[in-house]
Amino acid sequence: MFLNYVIHYPKPEKEALLVHAMQLFGEIVKSQPGIIFVNAFKDTEKGTVMAISIWETQEALQAALPAMREALKDVPFDEWEARPGELHTLNSLVY
């Protein structure tokens, strides 16, 4: 399995817009071959939002990237976030 996650730092007044964009993005991701799980979570203490997707393989994620980029092309992250999001990718060590 392959895990991909992004930690977002939304501006408080833009959080609802970011979450809505993430929901629409999640619908696109759910339609991609090889996706196992996709969802978003909020840390209410820190004000961050984490988007998580789990894929069968790294290749499945790579194949989905064009559709994912297209889904996000008009999202003004630089206006909605206090600082850039942090992208992380992890390979499973245990099968």
C-alpha positions in Angstrom: 0.0 0.0 0.0 1.0 3.6 -0.5 -0.2 6.5 1.7 -0.4 10.1 0.5 -1.3 12.9 2.9 -1.3 16.7 2.9 -1.5 18.9 6.0 -3.2 22.1 5.2 -3.1 25.3 7.2 -6.3 27.1 6.2 -6.9 30.8 7.1 -9.9 30.6 9.5 -12.1 32.7 7.2 -11.3 30.5 4.2 -11.5 27.1 5.9 -15.0 26.3 4.7 -13.9 27.0 1.1 -10.9 24.8 1.4 -13.0 22.0 2.9 -15.6 22.2 0.2 -12.8 22.0 -2.5 -11.4 19.0 -0.7 -14.8 17.3 -0.7 -15.1 17.8 -4.5 -11.5 16.6 -4.9 -12.3 13.5 -2.8 -15.1 12.6 -5.2 -12.6 12.6 -8.1 -10.1 10.5 -6.1 -12.8 8.0 -5.2 -13.3 7.3 -8.9 -9.7 6.5 -9.6 -8.5 2.9 -10.0 -6.4 1.6 -7.1 -7.8 3.9 -4.4 -8.5 2.2 -1.1 -9.4 5.2 1.2 -9.7 8.9 0.9 -10.9 11.4 3.6 -10.1 14.6 5.4 -9.7 15.3 9.1 -9.5 18.4 11.2 -7.3 19.1 14.2 -9.4 21.5 16.1 -6.6 22.5 18.5 -4.1 23.3 15.7 -6.6 24.5 13.1 -5.1 22.2 10.5 -6.8 20.0 8.0 -5.3 16.7 6.8 -6.2 15.0 3.6 -5.4 11.3 3.4 -5.5 8.9 0.6 -4.4 5.2 0.6 -3.6 3.5 -2.7 -3.0 -0.1 -3.6 0.3 0.9 -5.2 2.5 3.9 -5.9 1.8 3.3 -9.6 -2.0 3.7 -9.0 -1.3 7.0 -7.3 1.0 8.1 -10.2 -1.7 7.1 -12.8 -4.3 9.2 -10.9 -2.1 12.3 -10.6 -3.3 14.0 -13.9 -7.0 13.8 -12.8 -6.0 15.0 -9.3 -4.1 18.0 -10.7 -7.0 18.9 -13.0 -9.4 18.8 -10.1 -7.2 21.2 -8.1 -6.1 23.5 -10.9 -8.5 26.4 -9.9 -8.1 26.1 -6.1 -6.3 29.2 -4.9 -4.3 27.5 -2.1 -2.1 30.6 -1.8 -5.1 32.7 -0.9 -6.8 30.2 1.4 -3.9 29.0 3.4 -1.8 30.8 6.0 1.3 28.7 4.8 1.8 26.1 2.1 0.5 22.6 2.7 2.9 19.8 3.5 2.8 16.8 1.2 4.0 13.4 2.5 4.1 10.0 0.9 4.7 6.8 2.7 5.3 3.2 1.5 3.9 0.4 3.5 6.5 -1.7 5.3 4.2 -4.5 6.4 2.0 -6.4 4.0 
